[in-house]
Amino acid sequence: MAINYQNVPNTTIPRDFRKLEKETANLYESIAIISKRANQIGAQMKEELHAKLNEFNNDSDTLEEVFENREQIEISMFYERLPKPTLIATEEFLNEKIYHKNPEKEKRIAEGGTI
């Protein structure tokens, strides 16, 4: 799944707790879902960055060549400017783009229990 970086703020913004708990009816469950998705996004971003930087990997580089490689610097700067994984995950959650399910909760509801 490709990560969508558009329309995600680059800085932390205040959030309405009621919007976060709207989908799950539990703020802590919502935060756990966002956290797990943020970890996935962070790992994916790290893999992408390492794959792009490995293209420049050359064992015979001198120290001066390493510091002067502008393309590597630009790629690194691009990833530094991206929104943080938690911000991306929060936007995905609020826009209902994260699939999640809680089997225990579904079982309790099916048995006629409460959420």
QUIQUIWO-V512796 format. One record per backbone hydrogen bond with DSSP energy under -0.5 kcal/mol. CO is the residue of the C=O (numbers start at 1). NH is the residue of the N-H. E is the energy in kcal/mol with one decimal. If there is no record, write none. Layout:
# QUIQUIWO-V512796
co=CO nh=NH e=E
co=CO nh=NH e=E
This chain:
# QUIQUIWO-V512796
co=3 nh=5 e=-0.7
co=5 nh=8 e=-1.0
co=7 nh=9 e=-0.5
co=15 nh=17 e=-0.7
co=16 nh=19 e=-1.0
co=16 nh=20 e=-1.4
co=17 nh=21 e=-2.2
co=18 nh=22 e=-0.6
co=21 nh=25 e=-2.7
co=26 nh=30 e=-2.1
co=27 nh=31 e=-2.4
co=28 nh=32 e=-2.1
co=29 nh=33 e=-2.2
co=30 nh=34 e=-2.5
co=31 nh=35 e=-2.6
co=32 nh=36 e=-2.3
co=33 nh=37 e=-2.2
co=34 nh=38 e=-2.6
co=35 nh=39 e=-2.1
co=36 nh=40 e=-1.7
co=37 nh=41 e=-2.6
co=38 nh=42 e=-2.8
co=39 nh=43 e=-2.2
co=40 nh=44 e=-2.3
co=41 nh=45 e=-2.8
co=42 nh=46 e=-2.2
co=43 nh=47 e=-2.3
co=44 nh=48 e=-2.4
co=45 nh=49 e=-2.5
co=46 nh=50 e=-2.6
co=47 nh=51 e=-2.4
co=48 nh=52 e=-2.2
co=49 nh=53 e=-2.5
co=50 nh=54 e=-2.2
co=51 nh=55 e=-0.6
co=52 nh=55 e=-0.6
co=53 nh=56 e=-1.3
co=54 nh=57 e=-1.0
co=58 nh=61 e=-1.5
co=62 nh=66 e=-1.7
co=63 nh=67 e=-1.6
co=64 nh=68 e=-1.2
co=65 nh=69 e=-0.5
co=66 nh=69 e=-0.8
co=68 nh=70 e=-1.3
co=69 nh=73 e=-1.5
co=70 nh=74 e=-2.7
co=71 nh=75 e=-2.3
co=72 nh=76 e=-2.5
co=73 nh=77 e=-2.6
co=74 nh=78 e=-2.3
co=75 nh=79 e=-2.0
co=76 nh=80 e=-1.9
co=77 nh=81 e=-1.7
co=78 nh=82 e=-0.7
co=84 nh=87 e=-0.7
co=84 nh=88 e=-2.0
co=85 nh=89 e=-2.8
co=86 nh=90 e=-2.1
co=87 nh=91 e=-2.1
co=88 nh=92 e=-2.5
co=89 nh=93 e=-2.5
co=90 nh=94 e=-2.7
co=91 nh=95 e=-1.9
co=92 nh=97 e=-3.2
co=93 nh=96 e=-1.5
co=97 nh=99 e=-0.5
co=101 nh=103 e=-0.5
co=102 nh=106 e=-2.4
co=103 nh=107 e=-2.3
co=104 nh=108 e=-2.2
co=105 nh=109 e=-2.1
co=106 nh=110 e=-2.4
co=107 nh=111 e=-1.9
co=108 nh=113 e=-2.9
co=109 nh=112 e=-1.4
